[in-house]
């Protein structure tokens, strides 16, 4: 195997077993590109958090977060200009060039890291959704490019799936994030629930925090439902992989709901049996969508969902937001 692809595969198999499992459903060429894109995403995330493949790094002599952000921003720009020989950035260069991924999208991910570095507050759902697009929705968009998608409507669905994944991540890690001073739940929702933002991790508020988290999972469900309707526009194997990942990740939310206020006593995971059911269900779902193409009425499912401006454009645009009462409630 090509050494860059091999290194990328190694990173994904250690850093994300769920994604690695879904990636096996891709055809070999798509799988290799998915590995390389993930390797860059994982590396940048780890650099910002001072980790290695999601775990604390062995060395504590890391520079400050702003300096780390500057470094990955510079290295990313150099890679896209063809001036990098570091493996994970070479991987990014290969993927963006081969699949003609607009430069704006890797840079939007860097902007997501900037939100964390600058400790911007999450005052409303709009703030949470904006962040979720930048750290995950845009990854869905780039993966759609890898799978041959160029139509804006399908790119929107890919963004929706990434946003849904991130909202699920936020729900799963509420207490752990609060312990390190990060609260991604909308502050106005916490105020309504009577939870001071500085006390999200306090066990006395666990029931109220769960109520806010359940509300966020309800929003995530709208994005999962929208994402389903992009499956028919993907190649068969790619559609199966995405449908399987969607099923498995959405099930994490079901695990959290079932546990109630005890959701964070241990990390919410999906059992192997439930993952296999999710994979099988993904195969059936993609067949269903291939045979019965979604009707125009399905476009209504996206009404009011967070939407990036000029998605698919090579230029780097400002991000727009449209929110309906249904999405915010």
C-alpha positions in Angstrom: 0.0 0.0 0.0 1.1 3.6 -0.7 2.9 4.7 2.5 0.8 7.9 2.8 -2.4 5.9 2.6 -1.0 3.2 5.0 -0.2 5.9 7.6 -3.6 7.5 7.2 -5.3 4.1 7.6 -3.3 3.5 10.8 -4.5 6.8 12.2 -8.1 6.2 11.5 -8.1 2.6 12.9 -6.6 3.9 16.2 -8.5 7.2 16.4 -12.0 6.2 15.2 -13.0 2.6 15.1 -16.6 3.5 14.1 -15.4 5.5 11.1 -12.8 2.9 10.2 -15.6 0.3 10.1 -17.8 2.3 7.9 -14.9 3.2 5.6 -14.5 -0.5 4.7 -17.7 -0.3 2.8 -16.2 2.2 0.3 -14.6 1.1 -2.9 -10.8 1.0 -2.6 -10.2 4.3 -4.3 -12.8 6.2 -2.2 -11.5 4.4 0.9 -8.0 5.6 0.4 -9.1 9.2 0.0 -11.3 8.9 3.1 -8.3 7.7 5.0 -6.1 10.5 3.9 -8.7 13.2 4.5 -9.4 11.8 8.0 -5.7 11.7 8.8 -5.4 15.4 8.3 -8.6 16.2 10.2 -7.5 14.0 13.1 -4.0 15.4 13.2 -5.2 19.0 13.3 -7.7 18.3 16.0 -5.1 16.6 18.1 -2.6 19.4 17.6 -5.1 22.0 18.9 -6.1 19.8 21.9 -2.5 18.7 22.7 -3.4 15.1 22.1 -2.3 12.1 20.0 -5.1 10.2 18.2 -7.6 11.4 20.8 -5.4 10.6 23.8 -3.2 12.9 25.9 0.1 13.5 24.3 3.2 12.1 26.0 5.0 15.5 26.0 3.7 18.5 28.0 6.1 20.9 26.2 3.5 21.9 23.6 3.3 25.6 22.6 0.2 27.6 23.5 -3.0 27.0 21.6 -2.9 30.2 19.5 0.6 29.2 18.3 -0.6 25.6 17.5 -3.5 27.1 15.5 -1.2 29.3 13.6 1.0 26.4 12.7 -1.7 24.1 11.3 -3.3 27.1 9.4 0.1 27.8 7.8 0.8 24.1 7.1 -2.6 23.6 5.6 -2.3 26.6 3.2 1.2 25.4 2.2 -0.1 21.9 1.5 -2.9 23.2 -0.7 -0.3 25.3 -2.6 1.8 22.1 -3.1 4.6 23.1 -0.7 4.4 20.4 2.0 6.2 17.0 2.4 4.8 16.2 5.9 2.7 13.0 5.6 -0.7 14.2 6.9 -0.4 17.5 4.9 0.7 15.6 1.8 -2.4 13.4 2.3 -4.6 16.6 2.4 -2.9 17.9 -0.8 -3.5 14.7 -2.6 -7.2 14.5 -1.7 -8.0 18.2 -2.4 -6.2 18.1 -5.8 -7.6 14.7 -6.9 -11.2 15.5 -6.0 -11.0 19.3 -6.7 -12.1 20.2 -3.2 -12.4 24.0 -2.9 -9.7 25.6 -0.7 -12.4 27.3 1.4 -13.4 24.0 3.0 -10.2 22.9 4.7 -9.9 26.5 5.9 -13.4 26.4 7.3 -12.4 23.5 9.5 -9.4 25.6 10.7 -11.9 28.3 11.6 -13.8 25.8 13.7 -10.6 25.2 15.7 -10.3 29.0 16.0 -13.7 29.1 17.8 -12.3 26.8 20.4 -8.9 28.5 20.7 -10.6 31.9 21.2 -13.1 30.4 23.7 -16.0 32.0 22.0 -19.3 31.7 23.9 -22.2 29.6 22.7 -25.0 32.0 23.6 -27.7 30.5 21.3 -28.4 27.4 19.2 -27.1 29.4 16.2 -23.7 29.5 17.8 -23.7 25.8 18.4 -24.8 25.1 14.8 -22.2 27.4 13.4 -19.5 25.7 15.3 -20.9 22.2 14.4 -20.7 23.1 10.7 -17.1 24.3 10.9 -15.7 21.3 12.9 -17.9 18.6 11.3 -20.4 19.7 8.7 -17.6 20.9 6.4 -15.9 17.5 6.8 -19.1 15.9 5.5 -19.0 18.3 2.5 -15.4 17.4 1.7 -16.3 13.7 2.0 -19.1 14.3 -0.5 -16.5 15.7 -2.9 -14.5 12.5 -2.5 -17.6 10.5 -3.4 -18.1 12.6 -6.6 -20.8 15.0 -5.4 -20.9 18.5 -6.8 -24.6 19.4 -6.6 -25.4 22.0 -4.0 -28.5 20.2 -2.6 -26.6 17.0 -1.9 -23.7 19.0 -0.4 -26.2 20.5 1.9 -27.3 17.0 3.0 -23.7 16.1 3.6 -23.3 19.2 5.8 -26.4 18.2 7.7 -25.0 14.8 8.5 -21.7 16.3 9.8 -23.7 18.7 11.9 -25.8 15.9 13.3 -22.7 13.9 14.2 -21.2 16.9 16.0 -24.4 17.6 18.0 -24.3 14.0 19.0 -20.7 14.4 20.1 -21.6 17.4 22.1 -24.4 15.5 23.8 -22.2 12.6 24.7 -19.4 14.7 26.1 -21.3 17.4 28.0 -19.9 16.7 31.4 -16.3 15.9 30.3 -16.2 19.1 28.2 -17.5 21.1 31.1 -14.7 19.7 33.3 -12.2 21.4 31.0 -14.1 24.7 30.7 -15.9 24.0 27.4 -19.7 24.2 27.2 -21.2 23.8 23.8 -24.9 23.7 24.8 -26.7 26.9 24.0 -26.4 29.2 27.0 -29.9 30.6 26.7 -31.3 27.1 26.9 -29.3 26.5 30.1 -30.6 29.8 31.5 -34.2 28.7 30.8 -33.4 25.4 32.7 -31.9 27.3 35.6 -28.4 26.0 35.1 -25.5 28.5 35.5 -23.0 27.9 32.7 -20.2 27.6 35.3 -22.2 24.7 37.0 -23.0 22.5 34.0 -20.8 19.8 35.4 -22.3 20.0 38.9 -24.2 16.8 39.8 -27.0 18.9 41.4 -28.0 20.1 37.9 -27.7 16.7 36.2 -31.4 16.3 35.5 -31.7 19.8 34.1 -28.6 19.4 32.0 -30.0 16.2 30.6 -33.2 18.0 29.7 -31.2 20.6 27.7 -29.1 17.8 26.1 -32.2 15.9 25.1 -33.5 19.1 23.5 -30.2 19.2 21.5 -30.6 15.6 20.4 -34.1 16.5 19.1 -32.4 19.1 16.9 -29.8 16.6 15.8 -32.6 14.3 14.7 -33.8 16.9 12.2 -30.3 16.9 10.6 -30.1 13.1 10.5 -33.5 13.0 8.8 -32.4 15.6 6.2 -29.1 13.8 5.6 -30.9 10.5 4.7 -32.3 12.1 1.6 -28.9 12.7 0.1 -28.1 8.9 0.1 -29.7 8.3 -3.3 -27.3 10.7 -5.0 -24.3 8.7 -3.9 -22.7 5.7 -5.6 -24.1 2.4 -4.1 -21.1 1.5 -1.9 -20.5 5.0 -0.8 -24.2 5.4 0.0 -24.1 2.2 2.1 -21.1 3.4 4.1 -22.7 6.8 4.8 -26.1 5.3 5.7 -24.4 2.8 8.1 -22.4 5.6 9.8 -25.6 7.6 10.1 -27.4 4.8 11.8 -24.6 3.9 14.2 -23.9 7.5 15.2 -27.6 8.4 15.6 -27.9 5.4 17.9 -25.5 7.0 20.3 -28.2 9.6 20.9 -30.6 6.8 21.6 -28.2 5.4 24.2 -28.0 8.8 25.9 -31.8 9.2 26.0 -32.3 5.8 27.5 -29.8 6.5 30.3 -31.5 9.7 31.4 -29.6 11.9 33.8 -27.2 9.0 34.3 -26.1 9.4 30.7 -22.6 10.5 31.6 -21.8 8.0 34.3 -19.9 6.2 31.6 -19.2 7.0 28.0 -22.1 6.3 25.7 -21.2 3.7 23.1 -23.1 1.5 20.7 -22.7 -2.2 21.2 -21.2 -4.4 18.5 -24.6 -6.0 17.9 -26.3 -2.7 17.4 -23.5 -1.5 15.1 -24.1 -4.6 12.9 -27.8 -3.8 12.8 -26.9 -0.3 11.8 -24.7 -1.5 9.0 -27.4 -3.9 7.7 -30.1 -1.2 8.0 -27.8 1.2 6.1 -27.7 -1.3 3.2 -31.4 -1.6 3.1 -31.9 2.1 3.3 -29.6 2.8 0.4 -31.4 0.2 -1.7 -34.8 1.8 -0.8 -33.6 5.2 -1.8 -32.1 4.0 -5.1 -35.3 2.2 -6.0 -37.7 4.9 -4.8 -36.0 8.3 -5.4 -37.1 11.0 -2.9 -39.9 13.2 -4.1 -39.7 17.0 -4.3 -41.6 17.2 -1.1 -38.5 15.9 0.7 -37.0 19.3 0.2 -39.3 20.6 2.9 -37.3 18.5 5.4 -34.4 21.0 5.0 -36.6 24.1 5.6 -35.0 26.1 8.4 -31.9 24.0 8.8 -28.5 25.7 9.1 -27.2 26.3 5.6 -23.8 27.5 4.4 -23.7 30.3 1.8 -22.7 29.3 -1.8 -21.8 25.8 -0.8 -19.7 24.3 -3.6 -18.2 27.6 -4.6 -14.4 27.7 -4.7 -14.2 31.0 -2.9 -14.3 31.4 0.8 -17.6 32.9 1.7 -19.2 34.1 4.9 -21.5 31.6 6.5 -25.2 32.3 6.5 -27.8 31.0 8.9 -31.6 30.5 8.5 -33.5 29.2 11.5 -37.1 28.4 11.9 -39.0 28.0 15.1 -39.1 24.3 14.5 -35.3 24.1 14.4 -34.8 26.2 17.5 -37.5 24.7 19.6 
